[in-house]
């Protein structure tokens, strides 16, 4: 994420990572290992919700398709 957003920052505030490996090394060295876990809980919650909600949405759509007389009238 940092490498993608780096170009939008002013020149003085850019990280200037040459590649992902160098970026990970510098982040660990300059900010510590704890920074790699930041945002982890939010991503776990999001992934759990998405993995539980997506099958439900698919099941509702499939049920609607099987109950319909004219399948061509239902938008995907």
N, C-alpha and C positions, 0 to 999 in steps of 0.2 A: 504494500500500500504506500509506503513511504517513497519508494522509487517512482511510482506513478504520479504522486502528488508533488514531487520535488520541482518539476518544471513550472508549476503555478506559483511557487514562492518567489519572493524577491531574491536576487542574486546573493545577498549577504546571509540569508537564512537557509540556503540550500544545503543538503547533506552531502551531495556529490559522491554517492556510492558508485564505484566503477562497475560492480557486478553484484548479484545477490549474495554470494558467499562473503565478499568483503563487507557488505552491508550488515549481514548477520553477525559477523565477527566484531565490527565496530559497535553495533548496538549492545552486544553482550559486554564488551570491554568498557564502554563509556557509561552505560546506564545500568548494568547489572543483569543477572539472569532472571530476576523477578519480572522484568518488563515483558518477557516472552509470554507470560501467563495473563497479562492484562487483557481484559475483554473476553477471556476464555469462558467465563460463566454465561455471559450473554450469548455467545455463539452456541454453547451447548443447549441452552434453553430454546433458541431459535431452531436448531436442527431437530430437537425432539419434537417440537410443535409441528414443524414442517413434515416430519416423517409420520406423524399421527394424523394430520389434517389432509394431506395429499391423497391417501387411499380412500378416505371418506368422501372427498369430492369426486373422485373417479367412480366410486360405487354409486353415488347418486346419479351421475350422468349416465352410467350404464343402465341403471334401473329405468331411467326416463326413456332411454332409447328402446328398451325392450317393451315398455308399456305403450309406446307411441304406435299409431297405425301407419303414419307416413314419416319415416325416418329422415327423409330429405328436408323436412320443415324445421328440424332442430339444428340450431347453430352449434358448432363444435366448441 
